[in-house]
Amino acid sequence: MLDTFKTISLSHKTAPLHVRELIALNEDEAKRLMLRLRDFFGLTDLLVISTCNRTEVYYACEQNLNADIARLLLIEKGLTDTDNYLPYFQFFEAHDEAVRHLFEVCVGLHSQVVGDMQIPNQVKQSYQWSADLDMAGPFLHRLMHTIFFTNKRVAQETPFRDGAASVSYAAVELIEELVGEHQNPSVLVIGLGEIGTDVCKNLEARKLTNITLCNRTQAKAEALASQHGFRVADFSNLTDEIRRADVIISSVLRDDPLITPELLRDVNVLTFKYFIDLSVPRSVDAAVEQIPGVLVYNIDNIRHRADEALNQRLAAIPKVEAIVTQAVAEFGDWSKEMVVSPTINKLKNALEQIRRDEIARHMKHLTSDESEKVDKITRGIMQKIIKLPVLQLKAACKRGEAETLIDVLNDLFDLEKQTTEEPKHSY
């Protein structure tokens, strides 16, 4: 497995939204692609990650199949003019680069919103797909669990995940502050452009379920509502929908305010009603706040919260990178040791066979208690004998000199005749 891990990546850094949308994979598509890759190329340790911001394939193979995999992905999505889309991909051919890229993606260093808290869960889901299809071998299992542990360190030891670093996330976080963390308020989302769509994703991620979508183009509202399990309202009933909502999030693009005191003339506010205006120009008239019980938060209020959190996260990046570097190095040591594992097993089996052959010759002359003592003593001797060669092999891995020592041990103990299976009892 050493030096065979590679990846292809298409992300917000390399491709515009309209291209990412064409290539994004749902669960069924991702699993179908993995099966195709296994059948076509015989790949192992496969991981397919697909979110709104990235679609990536990680795999283990001696050959560099990056371009072939990208073409197959495009064809699976019905994009047969593959040459037009290949420039949007980033290829990682070096093992170490691919491993580090996956670490950095998983902790949120490459997210559109730095430190995005959704990405670890999305990667865990992708890993589950690999496990479900039996495409996660020892290498990928160890890699993913090392990454998950690193993720915990980042969360516990740095402020990289603190606060809301995007406007849409900050708006949703503000809702919990206003109405209480364990409440499920009625939320009306007006306008489903890029910000409104992102708000919907964050609402679903925070497990808020009493959500209504309202958009001039109702088909878009219905598509998003179907995706997230939300309710759809007719734009012509806007006043009624505002009346029943506790929180109204507006991201409507227009020159004049949509929500005015006149629109709310017949809306009786019995407790509090919160308007979160994410529009530029503003879609909620500032005069609305003169209505008793109404509170308005505009884009500057929200952006200030997001900017503070983002600056805090950016300041934490050096610490996060140091944690990742340490984790990658430790994983690299383990990965290199995989090369010598077969030799270690063969050596153990060779010595064990010698031990058993020798004590078998004397077993008939010994009592049961004596046999047990001899077995225990010789096992201890064997463990002490093998300890130093194993330590030397592992040390040679770190120095990049394992092959020489493997050859020496093979010659000394004729290990090529040995198997990695446990030898059968000879007595």
Secondary structure, DSSP 8 states (H G I E B T S, - for coil): -TT-EEEEEEETTTS-HHHHHHH---HHHHHHHHHHHHHHH--EEEEEEE-SSEEEEEEE-SS--HHHHHHHHHHHTT---GGGTGGG-EEE-SHHHHHHHHHHHHHTTTSSSTT-SSHHHHHHHHHHHHHHTT---HHHHHHHHHHHHHHHHHHHHSSTT-S--SHHHHHHHHHHHHH-TT----EEEE--SHHHHHHHHHHHHTT---EEEE-SSHHHHHHHHHHHT-EEE-GGGHHHHHHH-SEEEE----SS-SB-TTTTTT---SS-EEEEE--SS-SB-GGGGGSTTEEEE-HHHHHHHHHHHHHHHHHHHHHHHHHHHHHHHHHHHHHHHHHHHHHHHHHHHHHHHHHHHHHHHHGGGS-HHHHHHHHHHHHHHHHHHHHHHHHHHHHHHHHT-HHHHHHHHHHHHTGGG--SS------
